[in-house]
Amino acid sequence: MAEPIDFYFDFTSPYGYIAAHRIEDVAGRHGRAVRWHPFLVGAVFKLTGTRAAIEDPLKGGYARRDFVRSAKLAGLPFNMPSTFPFNPVAASRAFYWADAIDQDGAKRLALKIYDKVFVTDTGPVTPEAVADTAAEAGFDREACLSALGSDEIKAKLRAAGDAAVARGVFGSPFFLVDGEPFFGADRLPQVDRWLETGGW
């Protein structure tokens, strides 16, 4: 069996939103599974001395236009959230809690979170709102809310960030296909081609 594709993303990433809606289809065409790994890209920015394009005075205006164009090209709705950037910690912790229970359910939860952030602008930020979204995805609300503050789930998210950096992940979205790195939602056609040809 071929190794799953590793998909790294941050819930504040508009391009991560696009990739999350497309990566399973790309992988599925080639009989590949996908492992999802939310991480805190802000921690990587601190490590590398960089920042999000939208926070750059020169790049920010361009980035806002490109988010809309890129989503439209992918056939996805997009609305810039009124609060941006926001703290993605609770959402990321919820994913790892859910993933230990139901991996497919955790992916559904991630997509619901992304859609609330970048489509309806009702994105969950507080633990309570994240737990509400977990319930919509079929999980136990109170169990989720309790887990968000647990040392175990906090440690899982920290470990995920450390593992991402150790593998050379520096932004969102980021894909590792049999060890080959691809950065950005616009690299999904390359991922598709790489899987089709076995590398070129």
PyMOL commands that set and color helices and strands:
alter all, ss='L'
color gray80, all
select helices_A, chain A and resi 14-20+23-28+41-48+53-55+60-73+89-99+103-118+127-136+141-148+151-166+185-197
alter helices_A, ss='H'
color red, helices_A
select strands_A, chain A and resi 5-9+34-38+174-177+180-183
alter strands_A, ss='S'
color yellow, strands_A
deselect
rebuild
show_as cartoon
